[in-house]
Amino acid sequence: MKTPRLNDVVRAAHELWPVSLAEGWDASGLVSGRGDQLVRRIMFAVDAVQATAREAVGAECQLLLTHHPLLLRGAQFLPASSDKGAVLHTLIEGGCGLLASHTNADSMAGGVSDALMTACGIETSVPLCDPDSETGIGRVGDLPEEITLERLGQRLSSTLLPTAGGLRIAGPRDGVVRRVAVCGGAGDSLFAEVRSAEADVYVTADLRHHPASEARERALLAGGKPYLIDCSHFASEELWLAHGARMLRSRLAAQGYEVETLLSSLNTDPWDFTIHPDSAPSSASTEPDAIGYARERRTAGQ
Ligand SMILES: [Zn+2]
C-alpha cells in the first residue's frame, strides 16, 4: 500500500462527496495545502477552529478534514492575529492541509443526516428534499415500531455527545412517533418538506423562536404533528465524523493507498453552561481552559 499525496486524498474525497452536490452558497473543497504533500494521517473534526487546528498539527496529521468550511463568507485579510488567520497559519506552519466537506457530504448517502437517522434507530431512509433521488439534504424514514416522543429524545440524548444545551423538545412527552424527519445542522428552512413527508417528528438543530413557533402553530391545527427535537448543531453533525473517516479510508484503500484517520477529541459546541430556575450556583472555577471553549469531548479510553 502506498502513502497518498494530498491531491489523491482530495480526489477520493470528492468521489465520495462530489462538490457538484454542494449548495450554491457553500464553500466545500480544499482550503489550503500542497497537492504533492504526502498524507499519512488525517484528522476529522466538525469545525476548523484554533483548537482543532492545533490538535491536528499536534497529532502530526497532514490533513484536517472538517465539515464546516473555514471561509464560508470569504476573507480579505488573514493575519495570524485574526481568528481565521490563526487557524490557517497554524495549519500551514504545521504542514497540515485543510479540506471542507460540507453540504456535499450532507447530500450523499452515508452523510450527516444518515448518521443522525442511525442515532434515532432508523437504517432505511430517503432524502427529505428530493425523496425520489438518492441524494439531497435531510432524510425521512420510519422507526421499526412506534415509540413516545420522550423515548426518542432519550435515545438521541444517550447517543449524541453531551453539550451544555442538551435537547429541547416541543410536543407531549407521551406523543407517539414513528415517521422521523432529520436534518443535521441548522434545518429550519425545511419545514415545508417535513410537512409533505408527513413526519411525526422533526429532529434538527439551531431552531429559532419564530420558525419553531410558527411550525408548532401550524402543527396544532393539524393534530399536533410534527413535533420538534432541537439538538446541538455540533452534536448533530459530529456523528458523521466516524462514518466519513471510514468511507474515506476504504475508498483510498481500494485505490491502493493507506492512511490513518483520527477523530478530533474536542467538543466545539460554543455553549459552556445553561442556567435553569432550579439550578444551584456552582462553586467550581469558571476560568476558561487554555484552549478556549473547546473541551475534551471524550473521556480517556472511550
Ligand atoms: Zn453544520
Boltz pocket constraint, residues with backbone or C-beta under 6 A from the ligand:
constraints:
  - pocket:
      binder: B
      contacts: [[A, 68], [A, 184], [A, 185], [A, 186], [A, 233], [A, 237]]
      max_distance: 6.0
